[in-house]
Amino acid sequence: MRIVVPITTGQAKYNNLAWLIRINADSANGLDHDSFADASQAQPASIKRFVEQMGVIQSQALLDKISAAIALCVGYTPKNRRKRRK
Protein backbone atom coordinates (compact mmCIF):
# COMPACT_ATOMS: atom_id res chain seq x y z
CA MET A 1 0.00 0.00 0.00
CA ARG A 2 0.99 3.58 -0.68
CA ILE A 3 -0.73 6.88 0.00
CA VAL A 4 -1.74 8.57 -3.25
CA VAL A 5 -2.29 12.33 -3.44
CA PRO A 6 -4.15 13.43 -6.57
CA ILE A 7 -2.64 16.19 -8.71
CA THR A 8 -5.16 18.70 -9.98
CA THR A 9 -5.20 21.93 -11.92
CA GLY A 10 -6.07 25.10 -10.13
CA GLN A 11 -5.85 28.84 -10.03
CA ALA A 12 -3.57 31.20 -8.12
CA LYS A 13 -6.43 31.91 -5.69
CA TYR A 14 -5.84 28.40 -4.27
CA ASN A 15 -2.27 29.21 -3.18
CA ASN A 16 -3.37 29.98 0.40
CA LEU A 17 -5.27 26.76 1.06
CA ALA A 18 -3.18 24.61 3.41
CA TRP A 19 -4.23 21.29 1.85
CA LEU A 20 -3.38 22.32 -1.73
CA ILE A 21 0.35 22.35 -2.45
CA ARG A 22 1.46 24.09 -5.65
CA ILE A 23 3.66 22.04 -8.00
CA ASN A 24 5.36 23.97 -10.77
CA ALA A 25 5.54 22.08 -14.06
CA ASP A 26 8.99 20.88 -15.14
CA SER A 27 10.48 18.11 -17.24
CA ALA A 28 11.14 15.84 -14.22
CA ASN A 29 7.60 15.79 -12.83
CA GLY A 30 5.99 15.34 -16.24
CA LEU A 31 3.39 18.07 -15.72
CA ASP A 32 2.33 20.17 -18.69
CA HIS A 33 1.20 23.07 -16.50
CA ASP A 34 1.44 24.21 -12.89
CA SER A 35 -0.81 22.12 -10.67
CA PHE A 36 -1.66 21.35 -7.05
CA ALA A 37 -1.30 18.25 -4.88
CA ASP A 38 -4.67 17.94 -3.12
CA ALA A 39 -3.87 16.42 0.29
CA SER A 40 -7.56 16.49 1.27
CA GLN A 41 -8.11 13.75 -1.33
CA ALA A 42 -5.24 11.48 -0.19
CA GLN A 43 -6.13 7.79 -0.16
CA PRO A 44 -4.45 4.40 0.04
CA ALA A 45 -3.75 2.43 -3.13
CA SER A 46 -2.33 -1.03 -3.71
CA ILE A 47 1.15 -1.15 -5.22
CA LYS A 48 -0.33 -3.48 -7.85
CA ARG A 49 -2.25 -0.51 -9.28
CA PHE A 50 0.97 1.33 -10.13
CA VAL A 51 1.54 0.42 -13.77
CA GLU A 52 3.57 3.27 -15.23
CA GLN A 53 5.57 6.08 -13.66
CA MET A 54 4.55 9.36 -15.24
CA GLY A 55 6.92 11.69 -13.39
CA VAL A 56 8.70 12.33 -10.12
CA ILE A 57 8.89 15.11 -7.56
CA GLN A 58 12.59 15.59 -6.91
CA SER A 59 12.37 18.39 -4.36
CA GLN A 60 12.50 17.09 -0.79
CA ALA A 61 11.13 20.44 0.40
CA LEU A 62 8.06 20.00 -1.82
CA LEU A 63 7.57 16.41 -0.61
CA ASP A 64 7.80 17.68 2.98
CA LYS A 65 5.10 20.29 2.26
CA ILE A 66 2.82 17.61 0.81
CA SER A 67 3.46 15.33 3.80
CA ALA A 68 2.67 18.18 6.20
CA ALA A 69 -0.57 18.90 4.32
CA ILE A 70 -1.60 15.23 4.64
CA ALA A 71 -0.80 15.36 8.36
CA LEU A 72 -2.95 18.48 8.71
CA CYS A 73 -5.87 16.80 6.93
CA VAL A 74 -5.81 13.75 9.20
CA GLY A 75 -5.26 15.79 12.37
CA TYR A 76 -1.76 14.51 13.10
CA THR A 77 0.57 16.64 15.21
CA PRO A 78 4.14 15.41 15.87
CA LYS A 79 4.90 14.87 19.57
CA ASN A 80 7.49 17.64 19.63
CA ARG A 81 4.86 20.16 18.40
CA ARG A 82 1.98 19.19 20.68
CA LYS A 83 1.04 21.62 23.41
CA ARG A 84 1.91 20.32 26.83
CA ARG A 85 -0.79 20.28 29.46
CA LYS A 86 -0.02 21.86 32.79
N, C-alpha and C positions, 0 to 999 in steps of 0.2 A: 504494500500500500504506500501511496504517496499523497501528499496534500496538493491539490491542483487549484491554482488561482487563475480565473479567467482573465484574459486580456481583452479590453474593450476600447472602442474609440470614445472620444469625449471632447469637451470644449474647455477652454482655459478657465471658465467659471468653476470647474470641478477641482482646481488646484488646491483649494483649501479644505477639502473633505478628507478627513484623517484615514478613511478606509480605501481611498483611491490614490494609488501611487503612480505618478507620471513616469512613463518610459519613453525616452526619446528614441526615435527610429535610427538604426544604424545597420551596417552590413552584418555584424555579428548576431544581433538578435532577430534578424529576418523580418522586421516590421517595415511596412511600406510608408507608414505615417506615425507620428507621435500618438501614443495610446496610454491607457491606464491599466494597472493591475487592480482588480476589484476584490479586495480582501473580504468584503462582506459576502461574497459568493464562493469562498473557499470550500472545497469538499474533498473527501477521500476518493481515490481512484486506484484500481488494481494496476499493478505494473504491467500485467498482460495487455492492458488497453493502450499502452504506449507503443505505437507502431513505427512512427517516423519522427525524428527530431527536426523541428522546423527552425530553431534558433536557440540562442543561449544568452543569458544575462551574465556578463562577465564582471560587472561591478559589484564587489562585496558590499559596498555602501548601499547600493540599490536593493540588493537582496536583504540586507539588514532592515531597511525601511519597510519592505514588504512583510518580513517576519514580524516586525513590531505592529504593523497594521492588522495582521492576523491575530496577534496576541490581544490587541485592543478589542477586536470584534468578539472574541470568546471570553473576554473578561479576565485574562491572565495578567498578573502583576508579578514580576520577579521578586523573590524574597528580599533582596537588598533594596528594593524600592517601595516595599509595603510600609505603611505608617505603623509605627509601634504604638501599642496601647499602653497607657499609663495606669 
